[in-house]
Amino acid sequence: MIHQEDEVKLKMKCEETRKELARKTRSLEDWYQKNKECLVPRDGMDPEIEGSFGREAVCVESLKLRLREEEAYQKQCRYVREKSLTSLKNHLPKLFRACQIFLTMLL
């Protein structure tokens, strides 16, 4: 159950990161559309505009990286769950046979 709770928390965290990434990407695209004329190099870019764009782009990239890491961990959790389920399926018949023998010995 603890692992399942961790997986649910991770899933929620992934969804939050996905939403934040979508929001930041939308914000960056909106910002770019508003300021694209200022980004065209003429006599030089306004350092404030260039810095603001760079910070937003770095933020979006860091969110993408964090989302990839969270999704990789989520895949690992699924793999472990599938492996545990397979192991359980393979060993349950042995357990039932052992229980049956034990109950037969008691009677």
N, C-alpha and C positions, 0 to 999 in steps of 0.2 A: 504494500500500500504506500509506503514511503516513496518508493521509486515512481509509482503512478502519480503521486502528488507532485513530485519534482517535475515529471513530464508535463503535467497539466500547467504548472507554473511556467515552465519553459515555453509551452505552446502560447500561453497568454503573453509572455514577454516577446515572443516572435511576432505575434499579431500587433502588439503595441509598436514595436520597432518598424514593422511594415507600414503601419499607419503614419508614423512619424516621418519615415522616408518619403512616402507619397506626399505628405504635406510639405516637407522641405523642398522636394523636387518641384512641386507646383509653385511654391514660393520663389524658388530660384528662376524658374521659367518666366513667371510673371515679372520678376525683377529685371530679367534679361530683356524682355519685350519692352519694358519702360525705358531702359537705359542703353539699348543697343546702339543708338546713335552716338552716345558718349564713349562707347567702347571702340569705335572705328578710329584707328590711329591717324591723327592729323598732325598737330604740332606736339602731340604727346597726350597720354591719357591723364585724366584727373586721378591723382593717387588715391584719393578717398573712394572714388567709385571703383577703381581697380582693386583696392584692398577689400572693399565690401564684397565684391563678386568673388574674390579669391577665398574669403572666409566662408561664404555660403557654399562654394563648390567643395571645399575641404570638409565641411560639415556633412554634406550629402555623401561624399565618398566614404567618410568614416562610418556613417550609418549603413551604407551598402556592405562594408566589410564586417561590421558587427552582425548584420542580418545573415551573411554567409556563414559566419562562425556559429551562430545560434542554430541555423538550419542543419549544419553538419552535426552538431551535438544531438539534435532531434533525430536525425537519421540513425545515429549510433544507438539512441534509446530504443528506436523501433527494432533494430537488429538484435539487441539484447533481449527484448520482449519476445521476439519470434524464436530466438534460440531457447529461451526459458520454456516457452510453450511447447516446443518440439520435445525438449527433454522431459517435460511433464507427461506428454502424450506417450512417450516411449517407456517411461517407468511406472505409470499408473497400473498397467496390467500386472506387473510383478508385485506391486504393493497389495493389490486386491487378492492375488493368489496367496501371498504371505498371510494376509488377514484371514482368509478362508481356512488355511491350514491351522492357524492359531485358534480360531473358533472351533474347528473340528477337534482339536486336541483338548479343549476345555470341556467339551461335551462328552 
